[in-house]
Amino acid sequence: QLQLVESGGGLVQPGGSLRLSCAASAFLSDDHHIGWFRQAPGKEREWVSCIGSGGSTTTTTTYADSVKGRFTISRDNAKNTVYLQMNSLKPDDTAVYYCAARLWLCGRDYRAYSGWGQGTQVTVSS
């Protein structure tokens, strides 16, 4: 079963940038759609973004309204890795960020995903 590992989190000032990585334990096929989620203390896990096939067809990307225009998701199937470039970070972006996989389509319900990693902490603070 596909397992994912997140990295790249850290402490950044408001307005700063971070790039998160999500490395897969096995071959990342075009059928694997990868989602990024985040969870702040005391809050439910929140969908952030999702990316579809990275093959020869057009790659589909979707974003939560709260991050649209600031975050960019991408994937490199040759490296079995998905990235989340986060710019113009705000204190409200502070959370543990997770990635997970599901087959054939994206979606916002975290219960439909599997292969969760341990998460990577992102803290936006001055």
Buried (B, 14 or more C-beta within 10 A) or exposed (E): EBBBBBBBBEEBEEEBEBEBBBBBEEEBBBEBBBBBBBBBEEEEBBBBBBBBBBEEEEBEBBBBEEBEEBBBBBBEBEEBBBBBBBBEBBEEBBBBBBBBBBEEEBBEEBEBBEBBBEBBEBBBEE
